[in-house]
Amino acid sequence: MKTISILSGIKRLLLSCIPVLILSYSVTACSETVQQREAERYIVPANYAGAFYVIFNQAQGEPLQFEQGSRQYHIPDNGVLLTQASISEGIVASDKLRFFRQDSPQQLTEITARWQTSIDAEQAYQDNTVYIFGGGPGVYSSSELSCDIHFRGFHIGTKSQILDEVNHFDIESFIKQNELRCD
């Protein structure tokens, strides 16, 4: 009888410790420092619609520009900016990730609409709002390269333009056609 009582006591002790262990693990996991990336501003040409990319660590690319405390990326007419800068790793608050259209040399129009929800095709073709869709880091790897090419990619346009893949292009094809290398 004593053995059963001792085993029962050990079982209760172990069961009572499980919530404490889970809580302890959760607190530890949440308390780790998350790397914050620098604020970013993407400026696309007026009336540009389609995919646009920033490809990092390109010796022949543009030097990194800062304006108003943010990395500033001026996307050229072809939709691909090559920059000498390294990719900024980590998370960024939504107010520190901004998109603009360059309407004139001194006039920027901010694009605040982000398309992050499911698709209702009928409504999409009736919506004329300009959205930023997608976004995030990407990596191109090839056996022909000694390292990886890092990029960020987005789409800009109305929902119908995005669904119809207006000016959509594959970054892998661009990298190969332009013989980009790791620098």
Disulfide bonds with the S-S distance in Angstrom:
Cys147-Cys182 2.14
